[in-house]
Amino acid sequence: MSDLIIYDEHRQPRKLGDKVGGGGQGNIYALAENPNIVVKIFNQEKLKERGHELREKVFVQIRVLEDLIKSPYVTWPQIEIFNRNDQWMGYAMKRAKGIPLSNLAHPMLYLKYFPNIDRKGIVQILLHLLDTIDILHKKEIYLGDINLSNFLADPSTFKVYLIDTDSYQVKNAKTSQIYPCPVGRPEMTPVEHHGQDFGQVVRTLESDLFSLAILMFQCLMLGQHPYSQVGGGNPVENLRKGNFPYGRGNARPGETGALPPGPWYIIWSHLTFNVKSLFIRTLKDGVGNPSSRASLAEWQDALQKYYFAMHRDFNTSEIRPAEPKPSRDSEERTI
């Protein structure tokens, strides 16, 4: 147990319980009196370096709670917290539960952490994630740093919790000042933001749509990055060139630029035509043309239809199908 005492916005003392997480920015503790609430305390180095900026951004986030505070799936800042000297230390939020999507999007770990899941369950997880992100986007809040470690899925309900939300890009409605997302990973970031300081980048709806497509591809394809291929550089280099190796007209198996060895073609063949089309539009055509990236509504529609196709046995719900899906019509054979 922790002996730390923090003070809430009313300057009432609160005892912290166990440490439940931590990272480069700070540590997270459960509230002793209510373990469903956690407190994020920023590291002293971060507070010295960016304390004023961090507090400003968290204050703006607290001001836009409304619908977000009603959702148990967004670990959004709710109240500021202070030390005994009235110095700002961080904030309190709801506690998330679940397993990182990095364990779902993995050829072996999904068996351990999601033992009862099939492909329908993966699609349910993605649909719930999209529903929650849609709430944020309608408030012009953009996630920016979208990666498999920043989402937790509950293996029993297939609901998704969004964590590390203090990095999200938000805008002060009164002043129109934008507080950017200062972090990101090149292999998950659209090409228009490469080579820039993330702390200066203004993310857009199209930014998130590109990164989300990569994450959804990884969840449906056992963690495989969509720009991994035989030869031809690493995923970041291939992303910048728009070298997406899936769909017809690409390199033949074993050739440079082809799908890497493994079950990837078989899994791809079992995705519906609409889902494959949205991946191609976003991750091939959409690399240099952000406006062509598939919208959340298009993804929701395509994934819902994919779910019902599996429910009715038109498509397999196996995560690792053994054989490619036979092409049923000329439309499917084109992709």
C-alpha positions as CSV (number, residue, x, y, z in Angstrom):
1,M,0.0,0.0,0.0
2,S,1.1,3.6,-0.7
3,D,1.4,6.1,2.2
4,L,0.9,9.0,-0.2
5,I,-1.7,11.7,0.7
6,I,-3.0,13.9,-2.0
7,Y,-5.6,16.7,-1.9
8,D,-8.6,17.1,-4.1
9,E,-9.9,20.4,-5.7
10,H,-11.7,21.1,-2.4
11,R,-8.3,20.6,-0.6
12,Q,-9.7,17.6,1.2
13,P,-7.0,14.9,1.9
14,R,-7.2,11.6,0.1
15,K,-5.1,8.5,0.8
16,L,-3.7,6.6,-2.2
17,G,-3.7,2.9,-2.4
18,D,-1.7,0.5,-4.6
19,K,0.3,1.7,-7.6
20,V,-1.5,0.3,-10.6
21,G,0.6,1.6,-13.5
22,G,3.3,4.0,-14.6
23,G,5.3,5.2,-17.5
24,G,7.5,8.0,-18.7
25,Q,5.1,10.7,-17.6
26,G,4.2,9.5,-14.1
27,N,2.6,6.9,-11.9
28,I,-1.0,5.9,-11.4
29,Y,-2.4,4.9,-8.0
30,A,-5.8,3.6,-6.9
31,L,-7.7,5.8,-4.5
32,A,-7.7,3.9,-1.1
33,E,-11.3,4.7,-0.4
34,N,-12.5,3.8,-3.9
35,P,-10.3,1.6,-6.1
36,N,-12.5,2.3,-9.1
37,I,-11.0,5.8,-9.1
38,V,-7.3,6.2,-9.9
39,V,-4.9,9.2,-9.6
40,K,-2.2,10.1,-12.1
41,I,0.7,11.9,-10.5
42,F,3.1,13.4,-13.0
43,N,6.9,12.9,-12.5
44,Q,8.7,15.9,-11.0
45,E,10.8,16.2,-14.1
46,K,7.7,16.5,-16.3
47,L,6.2,19.0,-13.9
48,K,9.4,21.2,-14.0
49,E,9.6,20.9,-17.8
50,R,5.9,21.2,-18.8
51,G,3.9,21.6,-15.6
52,H,2.1,24.8,-16.6
53,E,1.2,23.4,-20.1
54,L,0.1,20.1,-18.6
55,R,-2.2,21.7,-16.1
56,E,-3.7,24.0,-18.7
57,K,-4.5,21.1,-21.0
58,V,-6.0,19.0,-18.1
59,F,-8.1,21.9,-17.1
60,V,-9.5,22.3,-20.6
61,Q,-10.2,18.5,-20.7
62,I,-12.1,18.7,-17.4
63,R,-14.2,21.5,-18.9
64,V,-15.4,19.3,-21.8
65,L,-16.4,16.3,-19.6
66,E,-20.2,16.2,-20.3
67,D,-20.8,13.1,-22.3
68,L,-17.3,11.7,-21.6
69,I,-17.9,11.5,-17.8
70,K,-21.0,9.4,-18.5
71,S,-18.9,6.9,-20.5
72,P,-17.1,4.3,-18.3
73,Y,-14.9,3.5,-21.3
74,V,-13.0,6.8,-21.5
75,T,-10.5,7.4,-18.7
76,W,-10.8,11.2,-18.9
77,P,-9.4,13.6,-16.4
78,Q,-12.2,14.5,-13.9
79,I,-10.6,16.5,-11.1
80,E,-7.3,18.1,-10.4
81,I,-5.2,16.9,-7.4
82,F,-2.5,18.8,-5.3
83,N,0.1,18.1,-2.7
84,R,0.1,19.5,0.9
85,N,1.8,22.6,-0.4
86,D,-1.1,23.3,-2.8
87,Q,1.1,22.5,-5.8
88,W,-0.6,20.8,-8.8
89,M,0.4,17.2,-9.2
90,G,-2.0,15.6,-11.7
91,Y,-5.6,14.5,-11.8
92,A,-8.1,11.8,-10.9
93,M,-10.1,9.6,-13.4
94,K,-12.1,6.5,-13.6
95,R,-10.2,3.2,-13.6
96,A,-10.0,1.2,-16.7
97,K,-10.0,-2.6,-16.9
98,G,-9.0,-5.1,-19.5
99,I,-6.1,-6.4,-21.5
100,P,-4.1,-4.3,-23.9
101,L,-5.0,-4.8,-27.5
102,S,-1.4,-5.6,-28.1
103,N,-2.2,-9.0,-26.5
104,L,-5.2,-9.5,-28.8
105,A,-3.3,-8.6,-31.9
106,H,-0.7,-11.3,-31.4
107,P,-0.4,-14.7,-33.0
108,M,0.1,-16.5,-29.6
109,L,-0.9,-14.2,-26.8
110,Y,-4.5,-13.9,-27.8
111,L,-4.9,-17.6,-26.9
112,K,-3.8,-16.8,-23.4
113,Y,-5.5,-13.5,-22.7
114,F,-8.7,-13.9,-24.8
115,P,-9.2,-17.7,-24.6
116,N,-12.8,-17.6,-25.7
117,I,-12.6,-15.1,-28.5
118,D,-13.3,-15.8,-32.2
119,R,-13.3,-13.4,-35.1
120,K,-16.8,-12.2,-34.2
121,G,-15.4,-11.1,-30.9
122,I,-12.6,-9.2,-32.5
123,V,-15.1,-7.3,-34.7
124,Q,-17.3,-6.6,-31.6
125,I,-14.2,-5.0,-29.9
126,L,-13.5,-2.9,-33.0
127,L,-17.1,-1.7,-33.3
128,H,-17.2,-0.7,-29.6
129,L,-14.0,1.2,-30.0
130,L,-15.3,3.0,-33.0
131,D,-18.5,4.0,-31.2
132,T,-16.5,5.6,-28.4
133,I,-14.0,7.3,-30.7
134,D,-17.0,8.8,-32.6
135,I,-18.1,10.6,-29.4
136,L,-14.6,12.1,-29.1
137,H,-14.5,13.1,-32.8
138,K,-17.8,14.9,-32.6
139,K,-16.2,17.1,-29.9
140,E,-13.2,17.7,-32.2
141,I,-11.0,15.7,-29.9
142,Y,-8.4,13.7,-31.8
143,L,-6.5,10.8,-30.3
144,G,-3.2,11.2,-32.2
145,D,-1.1,8.5,-30.6
146,I,-3.2,5.5,-31.7
147,N,-1.5,2.2,-30.9
148,L,-2.3,-1.2,-29.5
149,S,-1.0,-0.3,-26.0
150,N,-3.4,2.6,-25.5
151,F,-6.6,0.5,-25.5
152,L,-7.7,-2.1,-23.0
153,A,-10.3,-4.8,-24.0
154,D,-12.4,-6.7,-21.5
155,P,-12.2,-10.4,-22.5
156,S,-15.6,-11.1,-21.0
157,T,-17.6,-8.3,-22.5
158,F,-15.5,-7.2,-25.5
159,K,-15.8,-3.6,-24.4
160,V,-12.8,-1.3,-24.9
161,Y,-11.4,1.3,-22.5
162,L,-9.4,4.3,-23.7
163,I,-6.4,5.1,-21.6
164,D,-3.7,7.8,-21.6
165,T,-6.3,10.3,-22.7
166,D,-4.3,13.3,-21.4
167,S,-2.2,13.0,-24.6
168,Y,-5.3,13.6,-26.8
169,Q,-5.5,16.8,-28.9
170,V,-8.1,19.1,-27.4
171,K,-9.2,22.6,-28.2
172,N,-10.2,25.4,-25.8
173,A,-13.7,26.4,-26.9
174,K,-13.3,29.9,-25.6
175,T,-9.9,30.8,-27.0
176,S,-9.7,28.2,-29.9
177,Q,-6.2,27.3,-28.6
178,I,-5.2,23.8,-29.6
179,Y,-3.4,21.6,-27.1
180,P,-1.7,19.0,-29.4
181,C,-0.9,15.4,-28.9
182,P,2.9,15.5,-28.2
183,V,3.6,11.8,-28.8
184,G,3.2,9.2,-31.6
185,R,4.8,6.3,-33.4
186,P,6.0,6.7,-37.0
187,E,4.6,3.2,-38.0
188,M,1.1,4.3,-36.9
189,T,1.3,7.9,-38.1
190,P,0.1,9.2,-41.5
191,V,2.8,10.4,-43.8
192,E,1.7,14.1,-43.7
193,H,2.9,14.2,-40.1
194,H,6.2,12.4,-40.5
195,G,9.4,14.3,-39.8
196,Q,7.7,16.8,-37.6
197,D,7.7,17.5,-33.9
198,F,4.5,15.9,-32.7
199,G,4.2,18.6,-30.1
200,Q,3.7,21.1,-32.9
201,V,1.5,19.0,-35.2
202,V,-2.2,19.7,-35.5
203,R,-3.9,16.3,-35.8
204,T,-7.0,16.1,-38.0
205,L,-10.0,13.7,-38.4
206,E,-8.1,12.2,-41.3
207,S,-5.0,11.6,-39.1
208,D,-7.0,9.5,-36.7
209,L,-8.7,7.6,-39.6
210,F,-5.4,6.5,-41.0
211,S,-4.0,5.3,-37.7
212,L,-7.2,3.6,-36.8
213,A,-7.1,1.6,-40.0
214,I,-3.6,0.4,-39.2
215,L,-4.8,-0.6,-35.7
216,M,-7.9,-2.4,-37.0
217,F,-5.8,-4.3,-39.6
218,Q,-3.4,-5.4,-36.8
219,C,-6.4,-6.7,-34.7
220,L,-7.9,-8.6,-37.6
221,M,-4.5,-9.9,-38.9
222,L,-2.9,-11.3,-35.7
223,G,-0.8,-8.3,-35.2
224,Q,0.7,-8.1,-38.6
225,H,1.6,-4.5,-39.7
226,P,-0.2,-3.7,-43.0
227,Y,3.1,-2.3,-44.5
228,S,5.2,-5.4,-43.7
229,Q,6.3,-7.1,-46.9
230,V,9.0,-9.2,-48.5
231,G,12.0,-7.0,-49.0
232,G,11.6,-3.4,-49.9
233,G,12.3,-1.8,-46.5
234,N,10.7,-1.6,-43.1
235,P,7.0,-0.8,-42.4
236,V,7.7,2.9,-41.9
237,E,9.5,3.2,-45.3
238,N,6.7,1.2,-47.0
239,L,4.1,3.4,-45.3
240,R,5.7,6.6,-46.7
241,K,5.7,5.1,-50.2
242,G,2.2,3.7,-49.9
243,N,3.4,0.2,-50.5
244,F,0.4,-1.7,-49.2
245,P,0.8,-5.3,-50.5
246,Y,-2.7,-6.6,-50.1
247,G,-5.3,-6.8,-52.9
248,R,-5.0,-7.8,-56.5
249,G,-2.2,-6.4,-58.8
250,N,0.5,-6.7,-56.2
251,A,3.7,-8.7,-56.2
252,R,3.4,-12.5,-56.4
253,P,4.3,-14.7,-53.4
254,G,8.0,-14.6,-52.7
255,E,8.7,-11.6,-54.8
256,T,10.0,-8.3,-53.4
257,G,6.9,-6.3,-52.3
258,A,4.8,-9.4,-51.7
259,L,3.0,-10.4,-48.5
260,P,5.5,-11.8,-45.9
261,P,5.5,-15.6,-45.3
262,G,2.7,-16.8,-43.0
263,P,-1.1,-17.0,-42.9
264,W,-1.7,-13.4,-44.1
265,Y,-3.2,-14.2,-47.5
266,I,-5.5,-16.8,-46.1
267,I,-6.8,-14.4,-43.4
268,W,-7.1,-11.5,-45.9
269,S,-9.2,-13.7,-48.2
270,H,-11.8,-14.3,-45.5
271,L,-12.4,-10.6,-44.9
272,T,-15.5,-9.3,-46.7
273,F,-15.2,-7.4,-49.9
274,N,-16.3,-4.2,-48.2
275,V,-13.7,-4.5,-45.3
276,K,-10.9,-5.2,-47.8
277,S,-12.0,-2.2,-49.9
278,L,-11.9,0.2,-47.0
279,F,-8.4,-1.0,-46.1
280,I,-7.2,-0.5,-49.6
281,R,-8.8,2.9,-49.9
282,T,-7.3,4.1,-46.6
283,L,-3.9,2.4,-46.5
284,K,-3.1,2.6,-50.2
285,D,-5.0,5.3,-51.9
286,G,-5.3,7.4,-48.7
287,V,-1.6,7.6,-48.0
288,G,-1.2,10.7,-50.2
289,N,-4.8,11.7,-50.4
290,P,-6.2,12.0,-46.8
291,S,-9.7,12.8,-48.1
292,S,-10.1,9.3,-49.5
293,R,-9.7,7.6,-46.1
294,A,-12.7,5.7,-45.0
295,S,-14.9,7.4,-42.4
296,L,-15.9,5.9,-39.1
297,A,-19.5,5.5,-40.4
298,E,-18.2,3.5,-43.3
299,W,-16.1,1.3,-41.0
300,Q,-19.0,0.8,-38.7
301,D,-21.3,-0.3,-41.6
302,A,-18.7,-2.6,-43.1
303,L,-17.8,-4.3,-39.8
304,Q,-21.4,-4.7,-38.8
305,K,-22.1,-6.5,-42.1
306,Y,-19.0,-8.6,-41.6
307,Y,-20.2,-9.6,-38.1
308,F,-23.6,-10.7,-39.4
309,A,-21.9,-12.5,-42.4
310,M,-20.0,-14.6,-39.8
311,H,-23.1,-15.0,-37.6
312,R,-24.9,-16.5,-40.6
313,D,-21.9,-18.7,-41.6
314,F,-21.3,-16.8,-44.8
315,N,-17.8,-16.0,-43.5
316,T,-15.7,-18.1,-41.1
317,S,-15.4,-16.8,-37.5
318,E,-12.1,-18.7,-37.1
319,I,-9.2,-16.5,-36.2
320,R,-6.8,-18.7,-38.1
321,P,-8.7,-20.3,-41.0
322,A,-6.7,-23.2,-42.6
323,E,-7.6,-22.5,-46.2
324,P,-8.3,-19.5,-48.4
325,K,-11.9,-18.5,-48.9
326,P,-13.1,-19.6,-52.4
327,S,-14.1,-16.6,-54.5
328,R,-17.9,-16.6,-54.9
329,D,-18.3,-14.0,-57.5
330,S,-16.3,-11.8,-59.9
331,E,-16.4,-8.8,-57.5
332,E,-14.5,-10.7,-54.8
333,R,-12.0,-12.0,-57.3
334,T,-11.0,-8.4,-58.1
335,I,-9.7,-7.8,-54.6
